[in-house]
Amino acid sequence: MFESGTVITFYSHKGGTGRTMALANVGVALARRNAGDVLMVDWDLEAPGLHDFFPEVGTATPEDSTAPGGVLELFERAAERSLGWPESSPAKVTAYWEEAGLERYVTPTSERSLHLMRSGCIDREYGSRVSALPWRELFVRCPDLFRAFAEQLAMRYRYVLIDSRTGLTDTSGICTMLMPERLVVVFNPNRQSLDGAIDQARCATTYRTHSDDPRPLLIFPLVSRIEMSEDALRRQWRYGARGIRGYQPTFERLFEEAYALPECNLEQYFDEVQIQHATSYAYGERVAVRDEHSDRLSLSRSYQRFVRALLAPGGPWLFTAERASIPTRTDADSAVARVDDTRDFHRRKANRARFMDAAAISAIAVVMLATILSIVFWSAQRAEGPALSPIILAGLLAVSTIELGRRFFAFNAIFQSHARAANALDRERSLFLAGGRPYSRAEDPVTLLIERLEEINAVAEEAVLRSSATRSLTGLLRGPRDED
């Protein structure tokens, strides 16, 4: 059990930077590390959209009685309750969050350990309710309210990822200055996006330096939508040239000033952390870490690199490829335990298929024997055997033989699929524990092991459902653990 989780805010000065997409990918990547529960919070109240990346959670509407809302409803209640509190009331604030029932405002996604808190219940009055909420007045009246909210979330989740409003607004200030321990500043290589990101990062670090909040605030710049085919422009915008303000030296100067560093070098950080533009992801809301195989050139791998930088000890100026976060023993043990559970699951399915195969053969054999004996007995009772008896017998034998073959091959296909999956997981487990290839050369062996597990599961399921015959029989094999 961890003592306290980490609150991370994702901010961008302008829309269209890929901020929400970055948060969704980081959320999935963190959840798949099996390091603890992850909560994504949609605090972009004016333009909520995080739920679109996870269609399985749907949208909270007034008709959905199981979804009480999200951030908006929580702070509407806080604004109403706080009217009766004294000026300085940290005990009242803490008691409010403890009694608020935060778990009721959280929806699980289809990713294990990944959860979502929506912006709110989107009804006809949603826009006016957002506009009417007095954020600044609420902060002045209860300055501890937001920090206590962050602490309550961090007590329940290993990572809390907050999707902040763009621009210079009250809610973006709350999300970047009051809530996080790490602030991810997402920007595109253009002047407006970069200048706004730098200004907000400077405001956040300045506020935290002069506040009574003892938590450190680390800034992690994330340059996004990089066009990989434009090598000259990439270098100009990174280092600066011809009147272009390079983002690397700009952030280096900011960090030297904000953290009193004698020198800041982000060369290795920006060598590793860049999110390339992928045309196919401009259409719809997709999560690359879910959809892609994580090879060296994939968008998925770019987000995985950023996660490694985000979890590495210290700020981005200390990040190097060699010092990237090494999976802890707990991470490795959790991954191996997950492989063991999945392997045992496939073994049970294989054994069940083999049992059903034998049961089907035995049942058909009994039916055949009973049919033959019945016809023989019926014929013996008559002075003359029926002329149709040989034809009936041949027909029954033919039907039984066909059914026997169909059942045998169908159940055998299911058995083979799950048996191969169990053996493949056993092999991957051995290679991982022995440090063999490809794990010895992987940037993140734990993530690679989980990816191989999911690939093996997908191959097994595809093999089971490949033919209509096996598809019609899978219902007979369902057990109590099949949902895993």
C-alpha positions in Angstrom: 0.0 0.0 0.0 1.5 3.4 -1.0 1.5 6.3 1.4 0.4 9.0 -1.1 0.0 9.2 -4.8 1.3 11.7 -7.3 -1.0 14.5 -8.7 0.0 15.4 -12.3 -1.7 18.2 -14.3 -1.7 18.4 -18.1 -1.9 22.0 -19.3 -1.8 23.8 -22.7 -2.2 27.5 -23.5 -4.0 26.8 -26.7 -6.3 24.0 -27.9 -5.2 21.6 -30.5 -1.9 20.7 -28.9 -2.9 17.1 -28.2 -3.1 17.7 -24.4 -6.1 15.4 -23.7 -4.7 12.8 -26.0 -1.4 12.9 -24.2 -3.2 12.5 -20.8 -5.2 9.5 -22.1 -2.1 7.7 -23.4 -0.2 8.4 -20.2 -3.1 7.1 -18.2 -3.3 3.8 -20.1 0.5 3.4 -20.0 0.6 4.0 -16.2 -2.3 1.6 -15.6 -0.6 -1.1 -17.6 2.5 -0.9 -15.4 0.4 -2.4 -12.6 1.9 0.1 -10.1 -1.4 1.0 -8.6 -4.8 2.6 -9.4 -4.8 5.6 -11.8 -7.5 8.3 -11.9 -8.0 10.7 -14.8 -9.9 13.9 -13.9 -11.6 15.9 -16.6 -11.3 19.5 -15.2 -11.7 21.1 -18.7 -15.3 22.0 -17.7 -15.9 24.4 -20.6 -14.9 21.8 -23.2 -15.0 18.3 -21.6 -13.8 15.5 -23.9 -11.7 13.1 -22.0 -14.5 10.5 -21.9 -14.5 10.4 -25.7 -11.2 8.5 -25.6 -12.8 5.9 -23.4 -16.2 5.2 -25.1 -16.9 2.4 -22.7 -17.6 4.9 -19.8 -20.2 6.9 -21.9 -21.3 10.5 -21.0 -23.0 11.4 -17.7 -26.5 12.6 -18.5 -29.5 13.4 -16.2 -31.1 10.2 -17.3 -28.2 8.1 -16.0 -29.1 7.7 -12.4 -25.9 5.8 -11.7 -23.7 8.7 -12.6 -24.0 11.6 -10.0 -21.7 13.8 -12.0 -18.1 14.8 -11.5 -15.9 17.8 -10.7 -18.7 20.4 -11.2 -21.1 18.8 -8.8 -18.5 18.2 -6.2 -17.5 21.9 -6.1 -21.1 23.1 -6.4 -21.8 21.3 -3.2 -18.5 22.6 -1.6 -19.5 26.2 -2.6 -22.9 25.8 -0.9 -21.6 24.1 2.2 -18.7 26.5 2.7 -21.0 29.4 3.2 -21.5 28.3 6.8 -17.8 27.6 7.5 -15.6 30.0 9.5 -12.9 31.9 7.7 -10.1 29.4 8.5 -11.5 25.9 8.7 -9.1 23.2 7.5 -10.9 20.7 9.7 -14.2 21.5 8.0 -12.6 21.2 4.6 -11.0 17.8 5.4 -14.3 16.5 6.8 -16.2 17.6 3.7 -14.0 15.7 1.3 -13.9 12.6 3.6 -17.7 12.6 3.6 -18.3 13.6 0.0 -18.2 10.0 -1.3 -15.6 10.6 -4.0 -15.8 7.0 -5.2 -19.4 7.6 -6.4 -18.1 10.2 -8.9 -15.5 7.8 -10.4 -16.2 5.4 -13.3 -13.9 2.5 -14.1 -12.7 2.1 -17.7 -12.1 -1.2 -19.5 -8.4 -0.9 -18.6 -7.6 -2.6 -15.3 -6.7 0.0 -12.6 -7.7 3.0 -14.8 -10.6 5.2 -13.7 -12.2 8.5 -14.8 -13.8 11.4 -13.0 -16.0 13.3 -15.5 -16.3 17.0 -15.7 -19.9 16.7 -14.6 -23.4 15.8 -15.5 -24.0 17.3 -18.9 -27.6 18.6 -19.0 -29.3 21.6 -20.5 -28.1 23.8 -17.7 -24.5 22.6 -17.7 -23.0 25.7 -19.4 -24.7 28.2 -17.1 -23.8 26.1 -14.1 -20.1 26.2 -15.1 -20.2 29.9 -15.6 -22.0 30.5 -12.3 -19.5 28.6 -10.1 -17.4 31.3 -8.2 -14.0 29.7 -8.3 -12.0 32.7 -7.2 -14.5 33.5 -4.4 -14.4 29.9 -3.3 -10.6 30.0 -3.1 -10.6 33.2 -1.1 -13.2 31.8 1.3 -11.6 28.3 1.6 -7.9 28.4 0.5 -7.4 24.8 1.8 -10.2 23.4 -0.2 -8.3 22.5 -3.4 -5.1 21.2 -1.7 -7.3 19.0 0.5 -9.1 17.7 -2.6 -5.7 16.8 -4.1 -4.7 15.1 -0.9 -7.9 13.0 -0.8 -7.4 11.8 -4.3 -3.7 11.0 -3.7 -4.7 8.9 -0.7 -6.9 6.8 -3.0 -4.9 6.6 -6.2 -1.3 6.0 -7.1 -1.5 8.6 -9.9 -4.0 11.4 -10.4 -4.0 12.9 -13.9 -5.8 16.2 -14.3 -6.9 17.6 -17.6 -6.8 21.4 -17.2 -8.6 24.1 -19.0 -6.6 26.0 -21.7 -5.6 29.6 -21.4 -5.4 31.9 -18.4 -8.5 31.1 -16.4 -9.4 30.6 -12.8 -9.7 26.8 -13.3 -6.5 26.5 -15.2 -4.7 28.4 -12.3 -6.3 26.0 -9.8 -5.2 23.0 -11.8 -1.6 24.2 -12.4 -0.8 26.1 -9.2 -2.8 24.5 -6.4 -3.3 20.8 -7.3 -0.2 19.2 -8.8 3.2 18.0 -7.8 4.1 17.6 -11.5 2.9 19.9 -14.3 3.1 18.7 -17.9 3.1 21.7 -20.2 2.0 20.5 -23.7 2.8 22.8 -26.6 3.2 22.9 -30.3 6.3 24.4 -32.0 4.7 27.8 -32.7 5.2 31.1 -30.9 1.7 31.5 -29.4 1.6 28.0 -27.9 5.2 28.2 -26.6 4.9 31.6 -25.1 1.7 30.7 -23.3 3.2 27.5 -22.0 6.2 29.3 -20.6 4.2 32.0 -19.0 1.9 29.6 -17.2 4.8 27.4 -16.1 6.6 30.5 -14.7 3.4 31.6 -12.9 2.9 28.2 -11.4 6.5 27.9 -10.1 6.5 31.4 -8.7 3.2 30.9 -6.9 4.4 27.6 -5.4 7.7 29.1 -4.3 5.9 31.8 -2.3 3.0 29.7 -1.0 2.9 27.6 2.2 2.5 24.4 0.2 5.5 22.2 1.1 5.1 20.0 -2.0 7.6 20.5 -4.8 6.3 21.4 -8.3 8.3 20.0 -11.2 7.6 21.1 -14.8 7.8 18.7 -17.6 7.6 20.2 -21.1 6.0 18.0 -23.8 6.3 19.2 -27.4 3.6 17.7 -29.5 2.5 17.4 -33.1 6.1 17.4 -34.4 6.3 16.9 -38.2 9.1 14.3 -38.6 9.7 15.0 -42.3 10.8 18.6 -41.7 14.3 18.1 -40.2 15.4 21.7 -40.7 12.3 23.2 -39.1 12.5 20.7 -36.2 16.0 21.9 -35.4 15.2 25.6 -35.8 12.2 25.4 -33.4 14.1 23.3 -30.9 17.3 25.3 -30.8 16.3 28.7 -32.2 17.3 30.4 -35.5 16.2 33.2 -37.8 14.1 35.0 -35.2 12.6 31.7 -33.9 12.6 31.3 -30.2 13.9 27.8 -29.6 11.9 25.9 -27.0 14.9 24.0 -25.6 16.9 27.1 -24.6 13.7 28.8 -23.4 12.9 26.0 -21.0 16.5 25.7 -19.9 16.5 29.4 -18.9 13.1 29.0 -17.1 14.4 26.1 -15.1 17.6 27.8 -14.2 15.6 30.7 -12.9 12.7 28.8 -11.2 14.9 26.1 -9.5 18.1 28.2 -8.9 20.1 25.8 -11.1 23.7 26.8 -11.9 23.2 25.2 -15.3 20.3 23.3 -17.1 20.8 21.1 -20.0 17.7 19.5 -21.6 19.5 17.9 -24.6 19.0 14.3 -23.6 15.4 15.0 -22.3 14.3 16.5 -25.7 16.2 13.8 -27.6 13.9 11.3 -26.0 10.7 13.3 -25.4 8.9 14.5 -28.5 5.5 13.5 -29.7 5.4 13.2 -33.5 2.4 14.2 -35.7 0.5 11.1 -36.8 -2.1 11.9 -39.5 -4.4 9.0 -38.7 -4.8 10.3 -35.1 -6.3 13.6 -36.4 -9.5 11.7 -36.9 -11.6 10.7 -33.9 -10.4 10.1 -30.4 -8.0 7.2 -30.3 -5.4 6.1 -27.7 -2.1 5.0 -29.4 -0.9 3.0 -26.4 -4.1 0.9 -26.8 -4.2 0.6 -30.6 -0.5 0.3 -31.7 2.2 -2.2 -31.3 5.0 -0.3 -29.4 7.8 -0.4 -31.9 10.6 2.2 -32.1 8.8 4.5 -34.6 5.3 4.3 -33.2 3.4 7.0 -31.5 2.8 4.5 -28.7 6.5 4.3 -28.0 6.8 8.1 -27.9 4.3 8.2 -25.1 6.0 5.4 -23.3 9.3 7.4 -23.4 7.6 10.4 -21.9 6.1 8.2 -19.1 9.6 7.0 -18.3 10.8 10.7 -18.1 7.8 11.7 -16.1 8.5 8.9 -13.5 12.3 9.3 -13.4 13.7 10.8 -10.2 14.2 14.6 -10.3 13.4 17.1 -12.9 13.8 16.8 -16.7 17.3 18.3 -16.5 18.4 15.1 -14.7 16.8 12.8 -17.2 19.1 10.6 -19.4 18.3 7.5 -21.4 20.5 5.6 -19.0 18.8 7.0 -15.9 15.3 6.4 -17.1 13.1 4.8 -14.4 14.0 1.2 -13.9 11.0 -1.0 -13.0 10.9 -1.7 -9.3 10.9 -5.2 -7.9 7.2 -4.6 -7.0 6.4 -3.8 -10.7 8.2 -6.9 -11.9 6.5 -9.1 -9.3 3.1 -7.7 -10.2 3.7 -8.3 -13.9 4.8 -11.9 -13.2 1.8 -12.5 -11.0 -0.5 -11.3 -13.8 1.2 -13.6 -16.3 0.8 -16.5 -13.9 -2.9 -15.8 -13.4 -3.5 -15.5 -17.1 -1.5 -18.7 -17.8 -3.5 -20.6 -15.2 -6.7 -19.2 -16.8 -5.7 -20.6 -20.2 -4.8 -23.9 -18.7 -8.3 -24.2 -17.1 -9.9 -23.3 -20.4 -7.8 -25.9 -22.2 -8.6 -28.6 -19.6 -12.3 -27.7 -19.8 -12.2 -28.0 -23.6 -10.5 -31.4 -23.4 -13.1 -32.6 -20.9 -15.9 -31.4 -23.1 -14.3 -33.1 -26.1 -14.1 -36.4 -24.2 -17.7 -36.0 -22.9 -19.0 -35.3 -26.4 -17.3 -38.4 -27.8 -18.6 -40.5 -25.0 -22.2 -39.2 -25.3 -22.3 -39.8 -29.1 -20.8 -43.3 -28.6 -23.5 -44.1 -26.1 -26.2 -42.7 -28.4 -24.9 -44.8 -31.3 -24.7 -48.0 -29.2 -28.2 -47.4 -27.8 -29.6 -46.8 -31.3 -28.0 -50.0 -32.7 -29.2 -52.1 -29.8 -32.7 -50.6 -30.1 -32.9 -51.5 -33.8 -31.5 -55.0 -33.3 -34.0 -55.6 -30.4 -36.9 -54.2 -32.4 -36.0 -56.4 -35.4 -35.7 -59.5 -33.3 -39.2 -59.0 -32.0 -40.7 -59.2 -35.5 -40.9 -62.4 -37.7 -39.4 -60.5 -40.5 -36.9 -57.7 -40.2 -38.0 -54.3 -41.6 -36.7 -53.6 -45.0 -35.7 -50.1 -44.0 -33.6 -51.2 -41.0 -30.2 -51.2 -42.8 -31.0 -47.8 -44.3 -32.0 -46.3 -41.0 -29.0 -47.8 -39.3 -26.7 -46.4 -42.0 -28.3 -43.0 -41.7 -28.0 -42.9 -38.0 -24.4 -44.0 -38.1 -23.6 -41.3 -40.7 -25.2 -38.5 -38.7 -23.5 -39.7 -35.5 -20.1 -39.8 -37.3 -20.5 -36.3 -38.7 -21.5 -34.9 -35.3 -18.7 -36.8 -33.7 -16.2 -35.3 -36.1 -17.6 -31.8 -35.8 -17.5 -31.8 -32.0 -14.1 -33.4 -31.9 -12.4 -30.8 -34.2 -14.2 -27.9 -32.6 -13.3 -28.7 -29.0 -9.8 -29.7 -30.1 -9.3 -26.3 -31.8 -10.3 -24.6 -28.5 -8.0 -26.9 -26.5 -5.1 -26.2 -28.9 -5.6 -22.4 -28.8 -5.6 -22.2 -25.0 -2.8 -24.7 -24.5 -0.6 -22.8 -26.9 -1.3 -19.5 -25.1 -0.5 -21.1 -21.7 2.8 -22.5 -23.1 3.7 -19.2 -24.7 3.1 -17.3 -21.4 5.3 -19.9 -19.6 8.0 -19.2 -22.1 7.7 -15.4 -21.8 7.8 -15.7 -18.0 11.0 -17.7 -18.1 12.7 -15.3 -20.5 11.7 -12.3 -18.4 13.0 -13.8 -15.2 16.2 -15.0 -16.8 16.8 -11.6 -18.5 16.9 -13.2 -22.0 16.1 -11.6 -25.3 14.2 -9.5 -26.1 13.9 -8.4 -22.4 17.6 -7.8 -22.0 17.5 -5.1 -24.7 14.1 -3.6 -23.9 13.8 0.0 -22.6 11.0 -1.2 -20.2 11.0 -5.0 -19.7 7.9 -4.9 -17.5 5.9 -3.1 -20.2 7.2 -5.4 -22.9 6.1 -8.4 -20.8 2.5 -7.0 -20.4 2.4 -6.2 -24.1 3.4 -9.8 -24.9 0.7 -11.1 -22.6 -1.9 -9.1 -24.3 -0.7 -10.2 -27.8 -0.8 -13.8 -26.7 -4.4 -13.4 -25.3 -5.5 -11.7 -28.6 -4.0 -14.5 -30.7 -5.7 -17.2 -28.6 -9.1 -15.5 -28.8 -8.8 -15.0 -32.5 -8.0 -18.7 -32.9 -10.9 -19.8 -30.8 -13.4 -17.6 -32.8 -11.9 -18.3 -36.2 -14.5 -20.8 -37.3 -18.3 -20.7 -36.9 -18.1 -24.2 -35.4 -15.9 -23.2 -32.5 -17.8 -19.9 -32.0 -21.0 -21.8 -31.4 -19.4 -23.9 -28.7 -17.6 -21.2 -26.7 -20.6 -20.6 -24.6 -20.3 -24.1 -23.2 -16.8 -23.3 -21.9 -17.5 -20.1 -20.0 -16.4 -20.2 -16.4 -16.5 -17.8 -13.5 -13.1 -16.3 -14.3 -13.6 -15.7 -18.0 -14.1 -12.0 -17.5 -10.4 -11.7 -16.8 
